[in-house]
């Protein structure tokens, strides 16, 4: 991809790369991706990846910033603490969650099927540092990754990407 004419590929990005994956990629190719699209939300803060990305000029774009209801967990904007912080700030819980991601220097790709929610997601909420801190603390008290290919995808991907407890039964792993 990096050898293509810049008219065909101006920048190369990756998805679901951990720090170890990025280090291996950069070492093997001499190229640093422009973007890494990963799961980012208050309950999956991944400070190590955020710091590595900033240090190496890799922009993080988050998906599942509201969580993922495919695995039976409540969406983050339905959590009572998130609802309360948002009410105190005068914004929707979804806007609060998006503001949290953006406050970390990341962009996000919110998903919704409702026209009203899609429109509201484009309205940037100004939230206080105190609200962001409360949301960070909530996330640290209940850390979770919602998108594990072995457990969340259908069809299931029999691969260990993130080295989580849930992925231990996987027959395949990412080689770094």
Secondary structure, DSSP 4 states (H G I P E B T S, - for coil): -TTS-TTT-S--EEES--HHHHHHHHHHHS---SEEEEE-BTTB--HHHHHHHHHTT-EEEEE-TT--GGGTPPPGGGSHHHHHHHHHHTS-HHHHHHHHHHHTT-EE----S-HHHHHHHHSPPP--HHHHHHHHHHHHHT------TTTTSSSPP-EESS--GGGTT-SEE---
